[in-house]
Amino acid sequence: MHELVECAPNFSTSDPVTVEKILDAITSVRGVLLLDHSYDDYYNRLVVTLAGEGRILLQAVLRGAVKAAELIDMRTHKGQHPRLGAVDVVPFVPIADSTIESCSELAKSFGRQFSATCDVPVYLYAESASSPDRRDIDWTREGEYEGLEERISRPDRKPDFGPARAHPTAGATITGARKPMVGFNVNISTHDLAIGKKIARALHEKKGGLVGVRAMAAEIPKMGIVQIGMSIYDYERTPLYRVYELLKLEAQRHNVSIVSSEFNGMAPLGAILDVANYYLRVTNLNDDRIIETAICKRLQNQ
């Protein structure tokens, strides 16, 4: 398989029946690899990780998006994660032998075809953005679904594809090409959301935090704790250990401790190696010294 691409579409649902139907639509395309999926009721969000050759992957993602637009009604959707529509964001990520440029073309093809099929407005972001403002997903999501109808009619908010009006039940969608990202969540020992928001603010790039980091706080009622949810968009510039160390300091400042952490979606090997090198003080660790990746490389070269 050449020019392998990753895609991590985010859908605004946590209904198990809806989740199953979306996944069935995606996996109905032969050759696509379903690597991971997760969903929860506090974010009310489904995150799927897929990989495949570009054309096959595009077909699979389109089928999943069309099914989601058919089943999800944003008029009744509630969740703690910012969102713009039923198919909230569809990032295409270069991995084996693919490039940002080829992924950007896939994103544009997805936006064009999805908007034409479902009459959903689509915005381009990140490396595919049509203007500097649109590179930032927070700019596009401003006001979320509830404020979309009012904003989309402004000339500077015109979507890149589809009608300049919100789809009544599916809202709008964001797509684009980006580098591999680390989705990282940390649970802290408090049920006080205000403390979580203060910690998240210290981490968030646009609020004075770390470069390439987006952070938010969310309540997890069934556990009686608060979660700091983070997207680390450039782990080479801002390594995961640096994010974790700052979070530890901020937690201590507010007299709370870290309970546990988790990855949201698939984590890039490079980010994990950075952590191992930092905490274990390893001097010679790279992907060639990981047995599984070393074997895969040898098999690919045979």
Stockholm file with secondary structure:
# STOCKHOLM 1.0

chainA/1-302         MHELVECAPNFSTSDPVTVEKILDAITSVRGVLLLDHSYDDYYNRLVVTLAGEGRILLQAVLRGAVKAAELIDMRTHKGQHPRLGAVDVVPFVPIADSTIESCSELAKSFGRQFSATCDVPVYLYAESASSPDRRDIDWTREGEYEGLEERISRPDRKPDFGPARAHPTAGATITGARKPMVGFNVNISTHDLAIGKKIARALHEKKGGLVGVRAMAAEIPKMGIVQIGMSIYDYERTPLYRVYELLKLEAQRHNVSIVSSEFNGMAPLGAILDVANYYLRVTNLNDDRIIETAICKRLQNQ
#=GR chainA/1-302 SS CCSEEEECCEESCCCHHHHHHHHHHHHTSTTCEEEEEEEETTTTEEEEEEEEEHHHHHHHHHHHHHHHHHHCCGGGCCCSSCCSBSEEEEEEEECTTCCHHHHHHHHHHHHHHHHHHHCCCEEEEETTCSSTGGGSHHHHHTTTGGGHHHHTTSGGGCCSBSCSSCBTTTBCEEEEECCCCEEEEEEESCCCHHHHHHHHHHHCGGGTCCTTEEEEEEEETTTTEEEEEEEESCTTTSCHHHHHHHHHHHHHHTTCCEEEEEESSCCCHHHHHHHHHHHHCCSSCCGGGSHHHHHHHHHHHC
#=GC SS_cons         CCSEEEECCEESCCCHHHHHHHHHHHHTSTTCEEEEEEEETTTTEEEEEEEEEHHHHHHHHHHHHHHHHHHCCGGGCCCSSCCSBSEEEEEEEECTTCCHHHHHHHHHHHHHHHHHHHCCCEEEEETTCSSTGGGSHHHHHTTTGGGHHHHTTSGGGCCSBSCSSCBTTTBCEEEEECCCCEEEEEEESCCCHHHHHHHHHHHCGGGTCCTTEEEEEEEETTTTEEEEEEEESCTTTSCHHHHHHHHHHHHHHTTCCEEEEEESSCCCHHHHHHHHHHHHCCSSCCGGGSHHHHHHHHHHHC
//
